[in-house]
Amino acid sequence: MVERTYRCSNCLDNTVSRGFDVSHLSVTCGDCGEFARFVNDDVFEQYRAFEEAPPDHLEWDRLDRAEKFMISDQVVREGRSIEDFEITEA
Ligand SMILES: [Zn+2]
């Protein structure tokens, strides 16, 4: 059984481990107290990589965190290419 780590998407500090592999969980964070989405740490690593080196063709900084996690999730877990994503003007 492989333990997966999930990270609080609100404070980005707290992690929990679970014995199953999903893209995210919703639990109350023991650190910040939010009922928050905890994202798979693989997804979080991809998010961090994009934060450090934003994709050229996206206006990454204009996305909110939930959108960034959604894109990271699809890249990591569904094998989509970052090139597949385009940000349309809201
Ligand atoms: Zn938290």
PDB file of the backbone (N, CA, C, O) and the ligand in Angstrom, with CONECT records:
HET     ZN  A 101       1
ATOM      1  N   MET A   1       0.841  -1.198   0.000  1.00  0.00           N
ATOM      2  CA  MET A   1       0.000   0.000   0.000  1.00  0.00           C
ATOM      3  C   MET A   1       0.874   1.245   0.000  1.00  0.00           C
ATOM      4  O   MET A   1       1.711   1.432   0.882  1.00  0.00           O
ATOM      5  N   VAL A   2       0.671   2.072  -0.978  1.00  0.00           N
ATOM      6  CA  VAL A   2       1.474   3.291  -1.066  1.00  0.00           C
ATOM      7  C   VAL A   2       0.706   4.445  -0.441  1.00  0.00           C
ATOM      8  O   VAL A   2      -0.450   4.698  -0.781  1.00  0.00           O
ATOM      9  N   GLU A   3       1.356   5.126   0.460  1.00  0.00           N
ATOM     10  CA  GLU A   3       0.747   6.308   1.057  1.00  0.00           C
ATOM     11  C   GLU A   3       0.939   7.505   0.134  1.00  0.00           C
ATOM     12  O   GLU A   3       2.036   7.758  -0.364  1.00  0.00           O
ATOM     13  N   ARG A   4      -0.125   8.218  -0.078  1.00  0.00           N
ATOM     14  CA  ARG A   4      -0.036   9.438  -0.877  1.00  0.00           C
ATOM     15  C   ARG A   4      -0.128  10.640   0.053  1.00  0.00           C
ATOM     16  O   ARG A   4      -0.818  10.607   1.072  1.00  0.00           O
ATOM     17  N   THR A   5       0.567  11.679  -0.312  1.00  0.00           N
ATOM     18  CA  THR A   5       0.527  12.912   0.467  1.00  0.00           C
ATOM     19  C   THR A   5      -0.370  13.914  -0.231  1.00  0.00           C
ATOM     20  O   THR A   5      -0.321  14.077  -1.450  1.00  0.00           O
ATOM     21  N   TYR A   6      -1.180  14.571   0.555  1.00  0.00           N
ATOM     22  CA  TYR A   6      -2.082  15.607   0.039  1.00  0.00           C
ATOM     23  C   TYR A   6      -1.818  16.895   0.807  1.00  0.00           C
ATOM     24  O   TYR A   6      -1.600  16.886   2.018  1.00  0.00           O
ATOM     25  N   ARG A   7      -1.845  18.001   0.072  1.00  0.00           N
ATOM     26  CA  ARG A   7      -1.470  19.273   0.686  1.00  0.00           C
ATOM     27  C   ARG A   7      -2.632  20.254   0.671  1.00  0.00           C
ATOM     28  O   ARG A   7      -3.359  20.360  -0.317  1.00  0.00           O
ATOM     29  N   CYS A   8      -2.795  20.962   1.767  1.00  0.00           N
ATOM     30  CA  CYS A   8      -3.869  21.949   1.894  1.00  0.00           C
ATOM     31  C   CYS A   8      -3.712  23.042   0.848  1.00  0.00           C
ATOM     32  O   CYS A   8      -2.662  23.678   0.763  1.00  0.00           O
ATOM     33  N   SER A   9      -4.746  23.259   0.059  1.00  0.00           N
ATOM     34  CA  SER A   9      -4.654  24.270  -0.992  1.00  0.00           C
ATOM     35  C   SER A   9      -4.931  25.667  -0.451  1.00  0.00           C
ATOM     36  O   SER A   9      -4.832  26.649  -1.187  1.00  0.00           O
ATOM     37  N   ASN A  10      -5.273  25.759   0.817  1.00  0.00           N
ATOM     38  CA  ASN A  10      -5.483  27.083   1.406  1.00  0.00           C
ATOM     39  C   ASN A  10      -4.190  27.632   2.004  1.00  0.00           C
ATOM     40  O   ASN A  10      -3.753  28.725   1.643  1.00  0.00           O
ATOM     41  N   CYS A  11      -3.578  26.878   2.917  1.00  0.00           N
ATOM     42  CA  CYS A  11      -2.354  27.388   3.555  1.00  0.00           C
ATOM     43  C   CYS A  11      -1.089  26.847   2.882  1.00  0.00           C
ATOM     44  O   CYS A  11      -0.003  27.386   3.094  1.00  0.00           O
ATOM     45  N   LEU A  12      -1.213  25.809   2.091  1.00  0.00           N
ATOM     46  CA  LEU A  12      -0.086  25.179   1.381  1.00  0.00           C
ATOM     47  C   LEU A  12       0.965  24.611   2.334  1.00  0.00           C
ATOM     48  O   LEU A  12       2.063  24.249   1.909  1.00  0.00           O
ATOM     49  N   ASP A  13       0.633  24.535   3.594  1.00  0.00           N
ATOM     50  CA  ASP A  13       1.594  24.062   4.589  1.00  0.00           C
ATOM     51  C   ASP A  13       1.285  22.666   5.077  1.00  0.00           C
ATOM     52  O   ASP A  13       2.154  21.796   5.135  1.00  0.00           O
ATOM     53  N   ASN A  14       0.047  22.475   5.423  1.00  0.00           N
ATOM     54  CA  ASN A  14      -0.335  21.238   6.082  1.00  0.00           C
ATOM     55  C   ASN A  14      -0.497  20.105   5.058  1.00  0.00           C
ATOM     56  O   ASN A  14      -1.005  20.315   3.957  1.00  0.00           O
ATOM     57  N   THR A  15      -0.065  18.931   5.437  1.00  0.00           N
ATOM     58  CA  THR A  15      -0.262  17.767   4.578  1.00  0.00           C
ATOM     59  C   THR A  15      -0.919  16.646   5.373  1.00  0.00           C
ATOM     60  O   THR A  15      -0.778  16.559   6.592  1.00  0.00           O
ATOM     61  N   VAL A  16      -1.628  15.805   4.664  1.00  0.00           N
ATOM     62  CA  VAL A  16      -2.161  14.582   5.261  1.00  0.00           C
ATOM     63  C   VAL A  16      -1.765  13.416   4.349  1.00  0.00           C
ATOM     64  O   VAL A  16      -1.525  13.600   3.156  1.00  0.00           O
ATOM     65  N   SER A  17      -1.701  12.231   4.924  1.00  0.00           N
ATOM     66  CA  SER A  17      -1.391  11.043   4.131  1.00  0.00           C
ATOM     67  C   SER A  17      -2.602  10.132   4.097  1.00  0.00           C
ATOM     68  O   SER A  17      -3.322   9.977   5.084  1.00  0.00           O
ATOM     69  N   ARG A  18      -2.803   9.542   2.944  1.00  0.00           N
ATOM     70  CA  ARG A  18      -3.890   8.587   2.798  1.00  0.00           C
ATOM     71  C   ARG A  18      -3.369   7.398   1.990  1.00  0.00           C
ATOM     72  O   ARG A  18      -2.436   7.524   1.197  1.00  0.00           O
ATOM     73  N   GLY A  19      -3.987   6.262   2.209  1.00  0.00           N
ATOM     74  CA  GLY A  19      -3.541   5.062   1.522  1.00  0.00           C
ATOM     75  C   GLY A  19      -4.192   4.847   0.173  1.00  0.00           C
ATOM     76  O   GLY A  19      -4.300   3.712  -0.292  1.00  0.00           O
ATOM     77  N   PHE A  20      -4.625   5.921  -0.460  1.00  0.00           N
ATOM     78  CA  PHE A  20      -5.203   5.811  -1.799  1.00  0.00           C
ATOM     79  C   PHE A  20      -4.775   7.006  -2.625  1.00  0.00           C
ATOM     80  O   PHE A  20      -4.321   8.020  -2.095  1.00  0.00           O
ATOM     81  N   ASP A  21      -4.925   6.870  -3.919  1.00  0.00           N
ATOM     82  CA  ASP A  21      -4.397   7.871  -4.843  1.00  0.00           C
ATOM     83  C   ASP A  21      -5.542   8.509  -5.634  1.00  0.00           C
ATOM     84  O   ASP A  21      -6.071   7.910  -6.571  1.00  0.00           O
ATOM     85  N   VAL A  22      -5.909   9.706  -5.251  1.00  0.00           N
ATOM     86  CA  VAL A  22      -6.911  10.473  -5.992  1.00  0.00           C
ATOM     87  C   VAL A  22      -6.336  11.861  -6.249  1.00  0.00           C
ATOM     88  O   VAL A  22      -5.271  12.197  -5.730  1.00  0.00           O
ATOM     89  N   SER A  23      -7.031  12.668  -7.044  1.00  0.00           N
ATOM     90  CA  SER A  23      -6.450  13.977  -7.362  1.00  0.00           C
ATOM     91  C   SER A  23      -6.518  14.944  -6.177  1.00  0.00           C
ATOM     92  O   SER A  23      -5.636  15.784  -6.002  1.00  0.00           O
ATOM     93  N   HIS A  24      -7.554  14.819  -5.382  1.00  0.00           N
ATOM     94  CA  HIS A  24      -7.661  15.692  -4.220  1.00  0.00           C
ATOM     95  C   HIS A  24      -8.682  15.141  -3.229  1.00  0.00           C
ATOM     96  O   HIS A  24      -9.487  14.272  -3.564  1.00  0.00           O
ATOM     97  N   LEU A  25      -8.634  15.652  -2.029  1.00  0.00           N
ATOM     98  CA  LEU A  25      -9.622  15.330  -1.002  1.00  0.00           C
ATOM     99  C   LEU A  25     -10.143  16.646  -0.440  1.00  0.00           C
ATOM    100  O   LEU A  25      -9.522  17.695  -0.609  1.00  0.00           O
ATOM    101  N   SER A  26     -11.274  16.580   0.220  1.00  0.00           N
ATOM    102  CA  SER A  26     -11.747  17.746   0.951  1.00  0.00           C
ATOM    103  C   SER A  26     -11.838  17.381   2.415  1.00  0.00           C
ATOM    104  O   SER A  26     -12.658  16.553   2.813  1.00  0.00           O
ATOM    105  N   VAL A  27     -10.992  18.001   3.212  1.00  0.00           N
ATOM    106  CA  VAL A  27     -10.998  17.763   4.648  1.00  0.00           C
ATOM    107  C   VAL A  27     -10.747  19.083   5.369  1.00  0.00           C
ATOM    108  O   VAL A  27     -10.281  20.057   4.778  1.00  0.00           O
ATOM    109  N   THR A  28     -11.065  19.089   6.643  1.00  0.00           N
ATOM    110  CA  THR A  28     -10.780  20.285   7.428  1.00  0.00           C
ATOM    111  C   THR A  28      -9.310  20.280   7.812  1.00  0.00           C
ATOM    112  O   THR A  28      -8.792  19.315   8.374  1.00  0.00           O
ATOM    113  N   CYS A  29      -8.660  21.382   7.493  1.00  0.00           N
ATOM    114  CA  CYS A  29      -7.225  21.495   7.729  1.00  0.00           C
ATOM    115  C   CYS A  29      -6.943  21.707   9.206  1.00  0.00           C
ATOM    116  O   CYS A  29      -7.544  22.574   9.840  1.00  0.00           O
ATOM    117  N   GLY A  30      -6.035  20.920   9.752  1.00  0.00           N
ATOM    118  CA  GLY A  30      -5.667  21.053  11.155  1.00  0.00           C
ATOM    119  C   GLY A  30      -4.830  22.290  11.436  1.00  0.00           C
ATOM    120  O   GLY A  30      -4.697  22.699  12.589  1.00  0.00           O
ATOM    121  N   ASP A  31      -4.272  22.880  10.410  1.00  0.00           N
ATOM    122  CA  ASP A  31      -3.444  24.078  10.585  1.00  0.00           C
ATOM    123  C   ASP A  31      -4.251  25.361  10.464  1.00  0.00           C
ATOM    124  O   ASP A  31      -4.297  26.175  11.387  1.00  0.00           O
ATOM    125  N   CYS A  32      -4.887  25.527   9.311  1.00  0.00           N
ATOM    126  CA  CYS A  32      -5.553  26.808   9.054  1.00  0.00           C
ATOM    127  C   CYS A  32      -7.043  26.750   9.372  1.00  0.00           C
ATOM    128  O   CYS A  32      -7.712  27.783   9.377  1.00  0.00           O
ATOM    129  N   GLY A  33      -7.575  25.551   9.638  1.00  0.00           N
ATOM    130  CA  GLY A  33      -8.962  25.447  10.045  1.00  0.00           C
ATOM    131  C   GLY A  33      -9.973  25.494   8.922  1.00  0.00           C
ATOM    132  O   GLY A  33     -11.173  25.359   9.162  1.00  0.00           O
ATOM    133  N   GLU A  34      -9.507  25.685   7.696  1.00  0.00           N
ATOM    134  CA  GLU A  34     -10.400  25.709   6.551  1.00  0.00           C
ATOM    135  C   GLU A  34     -10.876  24.309   6.211  1.00  0.00           C
ATOM    136  O   GLU A  34     -10.128  23.340   6.348  1.00  0.00           O
ATOM    137  N   PHE A  35     -12.130  24.203   5.763  1.00  0.00           N
ATOM    138  CA  PHE A  35     -12.552  22.972   5.099  1.00  0.00           C
ATOM    139  C   PHE A  35     -12.060  23.129   3.670  1.00  0.00           C
ATOM    140  O   PHE A  35     -12.699  23.774   2.838  1.00  0.00           O
ATOM    141  N   ALA A  36     -10.918  22.528   3.409  1.00  0.00           N
ATOM    142  CA  ALA A  36     -10.175  22.876   2.204  1.00  0.00           C
ATOM    143  C   ALA A  36      -9.986  21.665   1.308  1.00  0.00           C
ATOM    144  O   ALA A  36     -10.103  20.512   1.724  1.00  0.00           O
ATOM    145  N   ARG A  37      -9.690  21.984   0.072  1.00  0.00           N
ATOM    146  CA  ARG A  37      -9.267  20.967  -0.862  1.00  0.00           C
ATOM    147  C   ARG A  37      -7.799  20.656  -0.584  1.00  0.00           C
ATOM    148  O   ARG A  37      -6.958  21.554  -0.546  1.00  0.00           O
ATOM    149  N   PHE A  38      -7.513  19.405  -0.394  1.00  0.00           N
ATOM    150  CA  PHE A  38      -6.128  18.952  -0.263  1.00  0.00           C
ATOM    151  C   PHE A  38      -5.742  18.308  -1.585  1.00  0.00           C
ATOM    152  O   PHE A  38      -6.369  17.344  -2.025  1.00  0.00           O
ATOM    153  N   VAL A  39      -4.719  18.841  -2.203  1.00  0.00           N
ATOM    154  CA  VAL A  39      -4.351  18.337  -3.527  1.00  0.00           C
ATOM    155  C   VAL A  39      -3.225  17.317  -3.418  1.00  0.00           C
ATOM    156  O   VAL A  39      -2.346  17.415  -2.562  1.00  0.00           O
ATOM    157  N   ASN A  40      -3.279  16.361  -4.291  1.00  0.00           N
ATOM    158  CA  ASN A  40      -2.235  15.347  -4.419  1.00  0.00           C
ATOM    159  C   ASN A  40      -0.873  16.032  -4.538  1.00  0.00           C
ATOM    160  O   ASN A  40      -0.733  17.000  -5.285  1.00  0.00           O
ATOM    161  N   ASP A  41       0.111  15.547  -3.822  1.00  0.00           N
ATOM    162  CA  ASP A  41       1.397  16.239  -3.808  1.00  0.00           C
ATOM    163  C   ASP A  41       2.091  16.223  -5.178  1.00  0.00           C
ATOM    164  O   ASP A  41       2.877  17.121  -5.479  1.00  0.00           O
ATOM    165  N   ASP A  42       1.810  15.223  -5.999  1.00  0.00           N
ATOM    166  CA  ASP A  42       2.341  15.240  -7.372  1.00  0.00           C
ATOM    167  C   ASP A  42       1.820  16.462  -8.121  1.00  0.00           C
ATOM    168  O   ASP A  42       2.542  17.115  -8.874  1.00  0.00           O
ATOM    169  N   VAL A  43       0.554  16.743  -7.888  1.00  0.00           N
ATOM    170  CA  VAL A  43      -0.074  17.905  -8.524  1.00  0.00           C
ATOM    171  C   VAL A  43       0.529  19.192  -7.965  1.00  0.00           C
ATOM    172  O   VAL A  43       0.773  20.156  -8.690  1.00  0.00           O
ATOM    173  N   PHE A  44       0.761  19.175  -6.649  1.00  0.00           N
ATOM    174  CA  PHE A  44       1.346  20.357  -6.031  1.00  0.00           C
ATOM    175  C   PHE A  44       2.757  20.620  -6.567  1.00  0.00           C
ATOM    176  O   PHE A  44       3.138  21.769  -6.790  1.00  0.00           O
ATOM    177  N   GLU A  45       3.526  19.551  -6.770  1.00  0.00           N
ATOM    178  CA  GLU A  45       4.876  19.717  -7.321  1.00  0.00           C
ATOM    179  C   GLU A  45       4.832  20.359  -8.710  1.00  0.00           C
ATOM    180  O   GLU A  45       5.650  21.218  -9.039  1.00  0.00           O
ATOM    181  N   GLN A  46       3.865  19.926  -9.513  1.00  0.00           N
ATOM    182  CA  GLN A  46       3.717  20.510 -10.845  1.00  0.00           C
ATOM    183  C   GLN A  46       3.305  21.986 -10.744  1.00  0.00           C
ATOM    184  O   GLN A  46       3.803  22.839 -11.478  1.00  0.00           O
ATOM    185  N   TYR A  47       2.400  22.253  -9.833  1.00  0.00           N
ATOM    186  CA  TYR A  47       1.978  23.640  -9.580  1.00  0.00           C
ATOM    187  C   TYR A  47       3.194  24.500  -9.222  1.00  0.00           C
ATOM    188  O   TYR A  47       3.368  25.601  -9.745  1.00  0.00           O
ATOM    189  N   ARG A  48       4.022  23.979  -8.328  1.00  0.00           N
ATOM    190  CA  ARG A  48       5.212  24.732  -7.924  1.00  0.00           C
ATOM    191  C   ARG A  48       6.151  24.968  -9.097  1.00  0.00           C
ATOM    192  O   ARG A  48       6.721  26.050  -9.238  1.00  0.00           O
ATOM    193  N   ALA A  49       6.310  23.953  -9.935  1.00  0.00           N
ATOM    194  CA  ALA A  49       7.168  24.091 -11.115  1.00  0.00           C
ATOM    195  C   ALA A  49       6.630  25.190 -12.032  1.00  0.00           C
ATOM    196  O   ALA A  49       7.402  25.984 -12.569  1.00  0.00           O
ATOM    197  N   PHE A  50       5.325  25.235 -12.210  1.00  0.00           N
ATOM    198  CA  PHE A  50       4.729  26.290 -13.042  1.00  0.00           C
ATOM    199  C   PHE A  50       4.864  27.661 -12.385  1.00  0.00           C
ATOM    200  O   PHE A  50       5.029  28.667 -13.075  1.00  0.00           O
ATOM    201  N   GLU A  51       4.794  27.704 -11.074  1.00  0.00           N
ATOM    202  CA  GLU A  51       4.973  28.976 -10.382  1.00  0.00           C
ATOM    203  C   GLU A  51       6.389  29.517 -10.600  1.00  0.00           C
ATOM    204  O   GLU A  51       6.597  30.720 -10.759  1.00  0.00           O
ATOM    205  N   GLU A  52       7.342  28.607 -10.602  1.00  0.00           N
ATOM    206  CA  GLU A  52       8.730  29.026 -10.757  1.00  0.00           C
ATOM    207  C   GLU A  52       9.071  29.347 -12.198  1.00  0.00           C
ATOM    208  O   GLU A  52       9.869  30.244 -12.470  1.00  0.00           O
ATOM    209  N   ALA A  53       8.475  28.625 -13.110  1.00  0.00           N
ATOM    210  CA  ALA A  53       8.741  28.817 -14.537  1.00  0.00           C
ATOM    211  C   ALA A  53       7.404  28.785 -15.272  1.00  0.00           C
ATOM    212  O   ALA A  53       7.030  27.765 -15.851  1.00  0.00           O
ATOM    213  N   PRO A  54       6.690  29.908 -15.245  1.00  0.00           N
ATOM    214  CA  PRO A  54       5.352  29.920 -15.843  1.00  0.00           C
ATOM    215  C   PRO A  54       5.403  29.589 -17.329  1.00  0.00           C
ATOM    216  O   PRO A  54       6.302  30.034 -18.042  1.00  0.00           O
ATOM    217  N   PRO A  55       4.435  28.807 -17.789  1.00  0.00           N
ATOM    218  CA  PRO A  55       4.368  28.474 -19.214  1.00  0.00           C
ATOM    219  C   PRO A  55       4.281  29.750 -20.047  1.00  0.00           C
ATOM    220  O   PRO A  55       3.510  30.657 -19.733  1.00  0.00           O
ATOM    221  N   ASP A  56       5.071  29.809 -21.102  1.00  0.00           N
ATOM    222  CA  ASP A  56       5.160  31.018 -21.928  1.00  0.00           C
ATOM    223  C   ASP A  56       3.828  31.485 -22.493  1.00  0.00           C
ATOM    224  O   ASP A  56       3.526  32.679 -22.505  1.00  0.00           O
ATOM    225  N   HIS A  57       3.044  30.538 -22.955  1.00  0.00           N
ATOM    226  CA  HIS A  57       1.871  30.916 -23.731  1.00  0.00           C
ATOM    227  C   HIS A  57       0.655  31.195 -22.866  1.00  0.00           C
ATOM    228  O   HIS A  57      -0.392  31.586 -23.382  1.00  0.00           O
ATOM    229  N   LEU A  58       0.777  30.999 -21.545  1.00  0.00           N
ATOM    230  CA  LEU A  58      -0.353  31.261 -20.662  1.00  0.00           C
ATOM    231  C   LEU A  58      -0.067  32.490 -19.805  1.00  0.00           C
ATOM    232  O   LEU A  58       1.079  32.769 -19.452  1.00  0.00           O
ATOM    233  N   GLU A  59      -1.109  33.200 -19.486  1.00  0.00           N
ATOM    234  CA  GLU A  59      -0.940  34.284 -18.518  1.00  0.00           C
ATOM    235  C   GLU A  59      -1.140  33.698 -17.132  1.00  0.00           C
ATOM    236  O   GLU A  59      -2.121  33.960 -16.436  1.00  0.00           O
ATOM    237  N   TRP A  60      -0.163  32.898 -16.778  1.00  0.00           N
ATOM    238  CA  TRP A  60      -0.248  32.088 -15.565  1.00  0.00           C
ATOM    239  C   TRP A  60      -0.578  32.928 -14.335  1.00  0.00           C
ATOM    240  O   TRP A  60      -1.399  32.532 -13.508  1.00  0.00           O
ATOM    241  N   ASP A  61       0.053  34.067 -14.220  1.00  0.00           N
ATOM    242  CA  ASP A  61      -0.147  34.894 -13.026  1.00  0.00           C
ATOM    243  C   ASP A  61      -1.572  35.410 -12.884  1.00  0.00           C
ATOM    244  O   ASP A  61      -1.985  35.824 -11.801  1.00  0.00           O
ATOM    245  N   ARG A  62      -2.309  35.384 -13.968  1.00  0.00           N
ATOM    246  CA  ARG A  62      -3.679  35.879 -13.890  1.00  0.00           C
ATOM    247  C   ARG A  62      -4.672  34.804 -13.467  1.00  0.00           C
ATOM    248  O   ARG A  62      -5.834  35.098 -13.185  1.00  0.00           O
ATOM    249  N   LEU A  63      -4.215  33.573 -13.424  1.00  0.00           N
ATOM    250  CA  LEU A  63      -5.096  32.493 -12.981  1.00  0.00           C
ATOM    251  C   LEU A  63      -5.216  32.515 -11.468  1.00  0.00           C
ATOM    252  O   LEU A  63      -4.282  32.906 -10.768  1.00  0.00           O
ATOM    253  N   ASP A  64      -6.366  32.095 -10.968  1.00  0.00           N
ATOM    254  CA  ASP A  64      -6.415  31.951  -9.519  1.00  0.00           C
ATOM    255  C   ASP A  64      -5.887  30.562  -9.150  1.00  0.00           C
ATOM    256  O   ASP A  64      -5.663  29.709 -10.009  1.00  0.00           O
ATOM    257  N   ARG A  65      -5.703  30.373  -7.873  1.00  0.00           N
ATOM    258  CA  ARG A  65      -5.013  29.168  -7.435  1.00  0.00           C
ATOM    259  C   ARG A  65      -5.781  27.907  -7.820  1.00  0.00           C
ATOM    260  O   ARG A  65      -5.183  26.900  -8.199  1.00  0.00           O
ATOM    261  N   ALA A  66      -7.085  27.966  -7.725  1.00  0.00           N
ATOM    262  CA  ALA A  66      -7.890  26.795  -8.075  1.00  0.00           C
ATOM    263  C   ALA A  66      -7.698  26.418  -9.540  1.00  0.00           C
ATOM    264  O   ALA A  66      -7.625  25.239  -9.885  1.00  0.00           O
ATOM    265  N   GLU A  67      -7.618  27.430 -10.393  1.00  0.00           N
ATOM    266  CA  GLU A  67      -7.404  27.164 -11.824  1.00  0.00           C
ATOM    267  C   GLU A  67      -6.007  26.588 -12.060  1.00  0.00           C
ATOM    268  O   GLU A  67      -5.820  25.689 -12.881  1.00  0.00           O
ATOM    269  N   LYS A  68      -5.052  27.115 -11.339  1.00  0.00           N
ATOM    270  CA  LYS A  68      -3.679  26.588 -11.478  1.00  0.00           C
ATOM    271  C   LYS A  68      -3.617  25.125 -11.053  1.00  0.00           C
ATOM    272  O   LYS A  68      -2.964  24.305 -11.699  1.00  0.00           O
ATOM    273  N   PHE A  69      -4.305  24.811  -9.961  1.00  0.00           N
ATOM    274  CA  PHE A  69      -4.315  23.412  -9.523  1.00  0.00           C
ATOM    275  C   PHE A  69      -5.047  22.532 -10.531  1.00  0.00           C
ATOM    276  O   PHE A  69      -4.647  21.394 -10.781  1.00  0.00           O
ATOM    277  N   MET A  70      -6.111  23.063 -11.101  1.00  0.00           N
ATOM    278  CA  MET A  70      -6.859  22.273 -12.074  1.00  0.00           C
ATOM    279  C   MET A  70      -5.981  21.933 -13.286  1.00  0.00           C
ATOM    280  O   MET A  70      -5.966  20.797 -13.760  1.00  0.00           O
ATOM    281  N   ILE A  71      -5.259  22.931 -13.769  1.00  0.00           N
ATOM    282  CA  ILE A  71      -4.387  22.685 -14.913  1.00  0.00           C
ATOM    283  C   ILE A  71      -3.264  21.724 -14.531  1.00  0.00           C
ATOM    284  O   ILE A  71      -2.956  20.793 -15.275  1.00  0.00           O
ATOM    285  N   SER A  72      -2.663  21.951 -13.381  1.00  0.00           N
ATOM    286  CA  SER A  72      -1.580  21.063 -12.932  1.00  0.00           C
ATOM    287  C   SER A  72      -2.078  19.633 -12.802  1.00  0.00           C
ATOM    288  O   SER A  72      -1.390  18.680 -13.169  1.00  0.00           O
ATOM    289  N   ASP A  73      -3.277  19.507 -12.277  1.00  0.00           N
ATOM    290  CA  ASP A  73      -3.879  18.194 -12.112  1.00  0.00           C
ATOM    291  C   ASP A  73      -4.015  17.475 -13.450  1.00  0.00           C
ATOM    292  O   ASP A  73      -3.686  16.295 -13.571  1.00  0.00           O
ATOM    293  N   GLN A  74      -4.498  18.193 -14.440  1.00  0.00           N
ATOM    294  CA  GLN A  74      -4.716  17.545 -15.739  1.00  0.00           C
ATOM    295  C   GLN A  74      -3.412  17.201 -16.430  1.00  0.00           C
ATOM    296  O   GLN A  74      -3.325  16.216 -17.163  1.00  0.00           O
ATOM    297  N   VAL A  75      -2.393  18.024 -16.189  1.00  0.00           N
ATOM    298  CA  VAL A  75      -1.083  17.716 -16.774  1.00  0.00           C
ATOM    299  C   VAL A  75      -0.493  16.472 -16.109  1.00  0.00           C
ATOM    300  O   VAL A  75       0.009  15.577 -16.789  1.00  0.00           O
ATOM    301  N   VAL A  76      -0.556  16.423 -14.788  1.00  0.00           N
ATOM    302  CA  VAL A  76       0.092  15.328 -14.059  1.00  0.00           C
ATOM    303  C   VAL A  76      -0.709  14.033 -14.149  1.00  0.00           C
ATOM    304  O   VAL A  76      -0.159  12.962 -14.401  1.00  0.00           O
ATOM    305  N   ARG A  77      -1.999  14.151 -13.941  1.00  0.00           N
ATOM    306  CA  ARG A  77      -2.788  12.929 -13.765  1.00  0.00           C
ATOM    307  C   ARG A  77      -3.469  12.452 -15.033  1.00  0.00           C
ATOM    308  O   ARG A  77      -3.834  11.281 -15.136  1.00  0.00           O
ATOM    309  N   GLU A  78      -3.643  13.329 -15.986  1.00  0.00           N
ATOM    310  CA  GLU A  78      -4.304  12.900 -17.213  1.00  0.00           C
ATOM    311  C   GLU A  78      -3.385  12.990 -18.422  1.00  0.00           C
ATOM    312  O   GLU A  78      -3.789  12.727 -19.555  1.00  0.00           O
ATOM    313  N   GLY A  79      -2.146  13.366 -18.155  1.00  0.00           N
ATOM    314  CA  GLY A  79      -1.164  13.367 -19.219  1.00  0.00           C
ATOM    315  C   GLY A  79      -1.402  14.418 -20.291  1.00  0.00           C
ATOM    316  O   GLY A  79      -0.898  14.297 -21.407  1.00  0.00           O
ATOM    317  N   ARG A  80      -2.165  15.443 -19.954  1.00  0.00           N
ATOM    318  CA  ARG A  80      -2.366  16.498 -20.939  1.00  0.00           C
ATOM    319  C   ARG A  80      -1.125  17.378 -21.013  1.00  0.00           C
ATOM    320  O   ARG A  80      -0.366  17.494 -20.050  1.00  0.00           O
ATOM    321  N   SER A  81      -0.940  17.982 -22.156  1.00  0.00           N
ATOM    322  CA  SER A  81       0.180  18.888 -22.326  1.00  0.00           C
ATOM    323  C   SER A  81      -0.243  20.293 -21.919  1.00  0.00           C
ATOM    324  O   SER A  81      -1.385  20.701 -22.134  1.00  0.00           O
ATOM    325  N   ILE A  82       0.689  21.019 -21.333  1.00  0.00           N
ATOM    326  CA  ILE A  82       0.397  22.404 -20.980  1.00  0.00           C
ATOM    327  C   ILE A  82       0.050  23.212 -22.236  1.00  0.00           C
ATOM    328  O   ILE A  82      -0.644  24.226 -22.172  1.00  0.00           O
ATOM    329  N   GLU A  83       0.551  22.733 -23.370  1.00  0.00           N
ATOM    330  CA  GLU A  83       0.243  23.408 -24.639  1.00  0.00           C
ATOM    331  C   GLU A  83      -1.248  23.321 -24.993  1.00  0.00           C
ATOM    332  O   GLU A  83      -1.747  24.094 -25.811  1.00  0.00           O
ATOM    333  N   ASP A  84      -1.940  22.381 -24.372  1.00  0.00           N
ATOM    334  CA  ASP A  84      -3.363  22.224 -24.670  1.00  0.00           C
ATOM    335  C   ASP A  84      -4.226  23.325 -24.051  1.00  0.00           C
ATOM    336  O   ASP A  84      -5.386  23.515 -24.417  1.00  0.00           O
ATOM    337  N   PHE A  85      -3.625  24.035 -23.108  1.00  0.00           N
ATOM    338  CA  PHE A  85      -4.434  25.001 -22.364  1.00  0.00           C
ATOM    339  C   PHE A  85      -4.277  26.400 -22.931  1.00  0.00           C
ATOM    340  O   PHE A  85      -3.178  26.853 -23.248  1.00  0.00           O
ATOM    341  N   GLU A  86      -5.394  27.054 -23.045  1.00  0.00           N
ATOM    342  CA  GLU A  86      -5.378  28.450 -23.432  1.00  0.00           C
ATOM    343  C   GLU A  86      -6.258  29.198 -22.458  1.00  0.00           C
ATOM    344  O   GLU A  86      -7.302  28.705 -22.031  1.00  0.00           O
ATOM    345  N   ILE A  87      -5.836  30.356 -22.124  1.00  0.00           N
ATOM    346  CA  ILE A  87      -6.656  31.163 -21.221  1.00  0.00           C
ATOM    347  C   ILE A  87      -7.452  32.132 -22.077  1.00  0.00           C
ATOM    348  O   ILE A  87      -6.894  32.910 -22.850  1.00  0.00           O
ATOM    349  N   THR A  88      -8.746  32.069 -21.924  1.00  0.00           N
ATOM    350  CA  THR A  88      -9.569  33.003 -22.678  1.00  0.00           C
ATOM    351  C   THR A  88      -9.924  34.170 -21.764  1.00  0.00           C
ATOM    352  O   THR A  88     -10.089  34.009 -20.554  1.00  0.00           O
ATOM    353  N   GLU A  89     -10.033  35.297 -22.348  1.00  0.00           N
ATOM    354  CA  GLU A  89     -10.354  36.499 -21.583  1.00  0.00           C
ATOM    355  C   GLU A  89     -11.716  36.344 -20.919  1.00  0.00           C
ATOM    356  O   GLU A  89     -12.685  35.939 -21.560  1.00  0.00           O
ATOM    357  N   ALA A  90     -11.780  36.657 -19.672  1.00  0.00           N
ATOM    358  CA  ALA A  90     -13.066  36.554 -18.968  1.00  0.00           C
ATOM    359  C   ALA A  90     -13.907  37.793 -19.247  1.00  0.00           C
ATOM    360  O   ALA A  90     -15.027  37.905 -18.748  1.00  0.00           O
TER     361      ALA A  90
HETATM  362 ZN    ZN A 101      -4.536  24.603   5.637  1.00  0.00          ZN2+
END
